[in-house]
């Protein structure tokens, strides 16, 4: 038998049957200063942190992590990509960093949902939590604003359509992106299609950020662009107020972490 076949079978046994967590791909950007760990959004990778790294690297020790199913991390096609799957992979990877001091955890979009749940479960050594463009879709019966409720319902219907339509493929999704103002950070390929769809369902549509924030004991700040094409801003401001956490809006910014977005986050870090 070929070594590649033996290796793939061993990986299947180790991770699927024995449920051993995957070790995710990281890039340690070096430099001195406080440690910042960054988790990217859905169907993205560490490459999307370029502007943020330009702002933070002079003063911070930055570590970027490719989430399970994306970037250079493993992409098991049999995976369910549940919240627990992502948590176990992130937990295992961060433990392997052998950090001896506190760190700042930053998440963008999907990464912000995962970072919040992670901080709820393992707050040890997390100094501060920064949530960038969190796609908060509150339960419809809890949304007082008619506009916000309709916008939330529209997003959830769109996500379900993407996941369940029989003709939806990576190629057709790209065509859909030409009609809808999707963030440039969302780029799907055949090998990331299953991780994308299953993560979308289990971590974004079935999100638990409301419960996470209610039980969180880590200083937290939410950032969002006023031109964000995937957010319901009323949901963010209401949840931030309810949870008693700070929120910062960014004029001229959309869902992507562009230069203006990155400068705002970096400036905030220097003031705390």
FENVENZI-V544238 format. One record per pair of residues at least 12 apart in sequence whose C-alpha atoms are under 10 Angstrom apart, sorted by the first residue. I is the first residue (numbers start at 1). GAP is how many residues later the second one is. Records with the same first field share a line. If there is no record, write none. Layout:
I = GAP  GAP
This chain:
11 = 65
12 = 64  66
15 = 61  64
16 = 60  62  63
19 = 66  69
20 = 65  68  69  72
21 = 64  65  66  67  68  69  70  71  72
22 = 46  51  52  53  54  63  64  66  67  68  69  70  71
23 = 44  45  50  51  65  66  67  68  69  70  71  72  73
24 = 41  42  43  44  45  46  47  48  49  50  62  65  66  67  68  69  70
25 = 21  39  40  41  42  43  45  46  47  48  49  68
26 = 12  20  37  38  39  40  41  45  46  47  67  68  71
27 = 19  35  36  37  38  39
28 = 33  34  35  36  37  69
29 = 24  28  31  32  33  34  35
30 = 27  28  30  31  32  33
31 = 26  27  28  29  30  31
32 = 25  26  27  28  29  30
33 = 23  24  25  26  27  28  29
34 = 25  26  27  28  67  68  69  70  93
35 = 24  25  26  27  28  64  66  67  68  69  70  92
36 = 20  21  24  25  26  27  28  66  67  68  69  70  90  91  92  93
37 = 24  25  26  27  28  57  66  67  68  69  70  78  89  92
38 = 14  15  24  25  26  27  28  66  67  68  69  70  73  74  77  92
39 = 24  25  26  27  28  51  66  67  68  69  70  71  72  73  74  75  76  92
40 = 24  25  26  27  30  31  66  67  68  69  70  71  72  74  75  92  145  217
41 = 25  26  29  66  67  68  69  70  71  72  73  91  92  93  144  145  215
42 = 25  26  27  28  66  67  68  69  143  144  145  146  150  153  154  155  157  158  161  162
43 = 24  26  27  28  67  142  143  144  145  146  149  150  152  153  154  156  157
44 = 22  23  25  26  27  64  66  67  140  141  142  143  144  148  152
45 = 19  20  21  22  24  25  26  27  28  140  141  142
46 = 17  18  19  20  21  24  25  26
47 = 17  19  24  138
48 = 16  60  136  137  138  208  209  210
49 = 15  59  136  207  208  209  213
50 = 207  208  209  212
51 = 206  207  208  209  210  211  212
52 = 205  206  207  208  209  210  211  212  213  214
53 = 209  213
54 = 205  208  209  212
55 = 204  207  208  209  210  211  212
56 = 206  207  209  210  211  213  214
59 = 207  211
60 = 44
61 = 42
62 = 41  42
63 = 31  34  42
64 = 42
65 = 25  28  29  46
66 = 24  45
67 = 19  20  22  23  43  44  47  128
68 = 13  17  18  19  20  21  22  124  127  131
69 = 12  17  122  123  124  125  126  127  129  130
70 = 117  118  119  121  122  123  125  126
71 = 121
74 = 118
75 = 116  117  118  119  120
76 = 115  116  118  119
77 = 114  115  116  117  118
78 = 116  117
79 = 115  116  119  120
80 = 114  115  117  118  119  121  122
81 = 113  114  115  116  117  118  119  120  121  122
82 = 113  116  117  118  119  120  121  124
83 = 30  31  34  35  116  118  119  120  121  123  124  125
84 = 30  33  34  118  119
85 = 114
86 = 28  32  113  117
87 = 27  28  30  31  34
88 = 30
90 = 24  25  28
91 = 27  30  31
99 = 26
100 = 25
101 = 24  25  26
102 = 22  23  24  25  26
103 = 21  22  23  24  25  26
104 = 21  22  23  24  25  26  165
105 = 13  14  20  21  22  23  24  25  26  115
106 = 22  23  24  25  26  114  115  159
107 = 22  23  24  25  26  27  115
108 = 22  23  24  25  26  27  115  116  147  148  149
109 = 22  23  24  25  26  27  95  115  121  122  146  147  148
110 = 21  22  23  24  25  26  89  90  93  94  97
111 = 20  21  22  23  24  92
112 = 17  18  19  20  21  22  23  24  97  110
113 = 18  19  20  21  22  23  90  91  94  95  96  97  99
114 = 17  20  89  90  93  94  95
115 = 14  15  16  94  97
116 = 13  14  15  18  92  93  94  95  96  97  100  102  104
117 = 90  91  92  93  94  95  96  98  99
118 = 94  98
119 = 93  94  96  97  98  99
120 = 89  91  92  93  94  95  96  97  98
121 = 91  94  95
123 = 93  94  95
124 = 94
125 = 93
126 = 91  92  93
127 = 91  92  93
128 = 89  90  91  92  93  141  144
129 = 89  90  91  92  93
130 = 89  90  91  92  93  116  117  135  139
131 = 89  90  91  92  93  116
132 = 89  90  91  92  93  115  116  123  124  125  129  130  133
133 = 89  90  91  92  95  97  98  100  103  116  121  122  123  124
134 = 70  75  88  89  90  96  97  98  99  102  121
135 = 17  20  69  70  72  74  89  93  95  96  97  98  100  101  120
136 = 16  68  69  71  72  73  74  94  95  96  97  98  99  100  103
137 = 12  14  15  16  18  19  67  68  69  70  71  72  73  94  95  96  97  98  99
138 = 14  15  67  69  70  71  72  94  96  97  98  100  101
139 = 13  14  68  71  96
140 = 12  13
142 = 93
143 = 91  92  95
144 = 90  91  94
145 = 89  90
147 = 85  87
148 = 83  84  85  86  87
149 = 83  85  86
150 = 82
151 = 79  80  81
152 = 78  79  80  83
155 = 50  75  76  77
156 = 45  48  49  50
157 = 48
159 = 38  41  42  45  46
160 = 37  40  41  45
162 = 14  35  38
163 = 30  31  33  34  35  37  38
164 = 33
169 = 19  20  21  24
170 = 17  18  19  20  21  22  23  24
171 = 17  18  19
173 = 14  15  16  20
174 = 12  13  14  15
180 = 49
181 = 47  48  49
182 = 46  47  48  73  74
183 = 45  46  47  71  72  73  74
184 = 71  72  73
185 = 70  71  72
186 = 70
209 = 30
210 = 29  30  32  33
211 = 32
212 = 31
213 = 26  27  29  30  31  32
214 = 25  28  29  30
215 = 28
216 = 27
218 = 27
219 = 26  27
220 = 20  23  24  25  26  27
221 = 19  24  25  26  27  44  47
222 = 14  15  18  23  24  25  26  27  43
223 = 13  23  24  25  26  27  38  41  42
224 = 12  13  23  24  25  26  27  29  30  31  32  33  37
225 = 23  24  25  26  27  28  29  30  31  32  35  36
226 = 22  23  24  25  26  27  28  29
227 = 22  23  24  25  26  27  28
228 = 22  23  24  25  26  27  28
229 = 24  25  26  27
230 = 24  25
231 = 23  24
233 = 16
237 = 12
248 = 16  17  20
249 = 12  15
250 = 14  15
